[in-house]
Amino acid sequence: MSESFDLIVIGAGPGGYVCAIRAAQLGMKVACVEKRATLGGTCLNIGCIPSKALLQSSENYEELVHKFADHGITAEGVKFDLARMQARKGEVVGANVKGVEFLFKKNKVTWLKGHGKIVSAGKVEVEGQVYETKNIVIASGSESVPLKGVEVDEKQIVTSTGALELEKVPGHLVVIGGGVIGLELGSVWRRLGAEVTVIEFLDRITPGIDGETGKMFERVLTKQGFKFKLKTKVTGAEKTEKGVTLTVEPAAGGTPEKIEADVVLLAIGRRPYVEGLGLDAAGVALDEKGRIKTGHSFETNVLGIYAIGDVITGPMLAHKAEEEGVAVAEILAGQHGHVNYFAIPGVVYTWPEVATVGFSEEEVKAAGVEYKAGKFPFTANGRARAMGDTDGFVKIIADKKTDKILGAAIIGPDAGTMIAELALAIEFGASAEDVARTSHAHPSLNEAVKEAALLVANGAALHI
Ligand SMILES: Cc1cc2nc3c(=O)[nH]c(=O)nc-3n(C[C@H](O)[C@H](O)[C@H](O)COP(=O)(O)OP(=O)(O)OC[C@H]3O[C@@H](n4cnc5c(N)ncnc54)[C@H](O)[C@@H]3O)c2cc1C
């Protein structure tokens, strides 16, 4: 008989590995099954971390070429070495995945290497061995959504995985899908010299983000050289000797048109990944979108089987998966783990960055809530001026009667870091006045948060 455990987690992405570590910290005997050669899941291997490594390298290059002159710094003969950039990305990923391996050892989590299949509640099969366990947490993640007529080869027609591995800057990169992943990776290759066209079915990019912020984002990216074809659908892709010929037409139907691309990035979203998990045999139910159905405590319909992360409902974000990993481990330990979905920030790591938390103005309006909004531009923020990064604003939305913060959106330099203050404010149930009365260091970008809060609380900011 193989070893038995208190908990077997399937998948070692940010949901799974964090769950395994927290459960071990709480005294459980834990194993985590991972079929990839390294730990860390999509996020560390082919998602968040490698994309941010390339975003940083390409942003450094763009700053040197286009932004330093304004500071009186001239750099002549600036070149980049893509092979080195890619190698550095690999080193960053390597350090991160090794870090998770170290944490597993430190917390005595057993890594069961290979494909995990649920035999039944309490039994998981890995590479022919069946392990017994009191509980199972599924954290199997997600995969790219395919598009009919656009066959991915990860060379000319790529998903985000192939787009992170290109060995040459494409002359013309066509991105299908104006969401976060397409815009981040489109930014990497645009900064390195590609012409980038984004084809989006809807009439706006980054659907779901506060409308006013999304519009400004589109304007800024257009200024940077992005071309957008909105309300357009891709109906086919044909590989040619030179690249790919895409057929597109208006979303509502109409005359087709051809677009030539060197590389096509298919980025129309991600879907839950449940292949080979044995869910049918175990009787685990899925919802209409193929996600594992879960209740308030992440329990599935089968006793002793839980699910978290991208494979269940909610935003497909690494930190959301992590929060769920911690919560389910605490629940299994008899504690009261929970996730405040209202306070989960979302960030687009372009430059400027875009970050949101809580409700958008459209959502508040649709819910019929009486609200007040305050918006403070970075053009009026001393630090942003000193940086030479004044595109964007901080926007805060609060309940009209109680002044409680309901949501926030930031477009601007380091928005992804700044949003933490507003996530914390929401987590603590803060009012706009609470934020407005908090001393913010001068000169700092976060003063724009204080000023937006002043606009909401007092109807007047100090510096505009
Ligand atoms: C290009 C890109 C950039 C991204 N950038 C960000 C970002 O900046 N910020 C952010 O918050 N999110 C980002 N994301 C999303 C983020 O990666 C996911 O939300 C996150 O990884 C989900 O975590 P997870 O633990 O649910 O699943 P995953 O990270 O997908 O991990 C699931 C793991 O389970 C393993 N697995 C699946 N089935 C089995 C099985 N049967 N047996 C054994 N192992 C199995 C898989 O091999 C995988 O390693 C990005 C995604 C992509 C693609």
The ligand as a MOL file (V3000), in Angstrom:
LIG
                    3D

  0  0  0     0  0            999 V3000
M  V30 BEGIN CTAB
M  V30 COUNTS 53 58 0 0 0
M  V30 BEGIN ATOM
M  V30 1 C 0.8610 35.0070 -19.8990 0
M  V30 2 C 0.1340 35.0590 -18.5850 0
M  V30 3 C 0.3650 36.0990 -17.7080 0
M  V30 4 C -0.2870 36.1470 -16.4920 0
M  V30 5 N -0.0260 37.1910 -15.6630 0
M  V30 6 C -0.6500 37.2660 -14.4640 0
M  V30 7 C -0.3610 38.3190 -13.5650 0
M  V30 8 O 0.4610 39.1940 -13.8380 0
M  V30 9 N -1.0050 38.3420 -12.3810 0
M  V30 10 C -1.9370 37.3900 -12.0380 0
M  V30 11 O -2.5020 37.4680 -10.9510 0
M  V30 12 N -2.2240 36.3850 -12.8740 0
M  V30 13 C -1.6050 36.2880 -14.0710 0
M  V30 14 N -1.8820 35.2410 -14.9090 0
M  V30 15 C -2.8760 34.2450 -14.4720 0
M  V30 16 C -2.2590 33.2530 -13.4800 0
M  V30 17 O -1.1620 32.6220 -14.0880 0
M  V30 18 C -3.3010 32.2370 -13.0540 0
M  V30 19 O -4.4350 32.8990 -12.5530 0
M  V30 20 C -2.7450 31.3270 -11.9650 0
M  V30 21 O -1.5950 30.6520 -12.4100 0
M  V30 22 C -3.8110 30.2980 -11.5360 0
M  V30 23 O -3.2790 29.4950 -10.5470 0
M  V30 24 P -3.8000 28.0160 -10.3200 0
M  V30 25 O -3.0280 27.5110 -9.1440 0
M  V30 26 O -5.2710 27.9880 -10.2600 0
M  V30 27 O -3.4100 27.2010 -11.6380 0
M  V30 28 P -2.0830 27.0690 -12.5090 0
M  V30 29 O -1.0810 28.0950 -12.1760 0
M  V30 30 O -2.5320 26.9530 -13.9040 0
M  V30 31 O -1.4640 25.6910 -12.0340 0
M  V30 32 C -2.0930 24.4830 -12.2530 0
M  V30 33 C -1.0440 23.3990 -12.2320 0
M  V30 34 O -1.7160 22.1390 -12.1730 0
M  V30 35 C -1.0000 21.1970 -12.9390 0
M  V30 36 N -1.9420 20.1240 -13.2630 0
M  V30 37 C -3.1330 20.2180 -13.9040 0
M  V30 38 N -3.7500 19.0280 -13.9420 0
M  V30 39 C -2.9240 18.1550 -13.3180 0
M  V30 40 C -3.0040 16.7780 -13.0330 0
M  V30 41 N -4.0730 16.0750 -13.3670 0
M  V30 42 N -1.9740 16.2140 -12.3860 0
M  V30 43 C -0.8750 16.9290 -12.0200 0
M  V30 44 N -0.7480 18.2330 -12.2450 0
M  V30 45 C -1.7650 18.8460 -12.8840 0
M  V30 46 C -0.5430 21.9950 -14.1440 0
M  V30 47 O 0.5650 21.3680 -14.7530 0
M  V30 48 C -0.1990 23.3370 -13.5010 0
M  V30 49 O 1.1640 23.3970 -13.1690 0
M  V30 50 C -1.2170 35.1400 -16.1340 0
M  V30 51 C -1.4500 34.0780 -16.9930 0
M  V30 52 C -0.7850 34.0210 -18.2090 0
M  V30 53 C -1.0400 32.8730 -19.1210 0
M  V30 END ATOM
M  V30 BEGIN BOND
M  V30 1 1 1 2
M  V30 2 1 2 3
M  V30 3 2 2 52
M  V30 4 2 3 4
M  V30 5 1 4 5
M  V30 6 1 4 50
M  V30 7 2 5 6
M  V30 8 1 6 7
M  V30 9 1 6 13
M  V30 10 2 7 8
M  V30 11 1 7 9
M  V30 12 1 9 10
M  V30 13 2 10 11
M  V30 14 1 10 12
M  V30 15 2 12 13
M  V30 16 1 13 14
M  V30 17 1 14 15
M  V30 18 1 14 50
M  V30 19 1 15 16
M  V30 20 1 16 17
M  V30 21 1 16 18
M  V30 22 1 18 19
M  V30 23 1 18 20
M  V30 24 1 20 21
M  V30 25 1 20 22
M  V30 26 1 22 23
M  V30 27 1 23 24
M  V30 28 2 24 25
M  V30 29 1 24 26
M  V30 30 1 24 27
M  V30 31 1 27 28
M  V30 32 2 28 29
M  V30 33 1 28 30
M  V30 34 1 28 31
M  V30 35 1 31 32
M  V30 36 1 32 33
M  V30 37 1 33 34
M  V30 38 1 33 48
M  V30 39 1 34 35
M  V30 40 1 35 36
M  V30 41 1 35 46
M  V30 42 1 36 37
M  V30 43 1 36 45
M  V30 44 2 37 38
M  V30 45 1 38 39
M  V30 46 1 39 40
M  V30 47 2 39 45
M  V30 48 1 40 41
M  V30 49 2 40 42
M  V30 50 1 42 43
M  V30 51 2 43 44
M  V30 52 1 44 45
M  V30 53 1 46 47
M  V30 54 1 46 48
M  V30 55 1 48 49
M  V30 56 2 50 51
M  V30 57 1 51 52
M  V30 58 1 52 53
M  V30 END BOND
M  V30 END CTAB
M  END
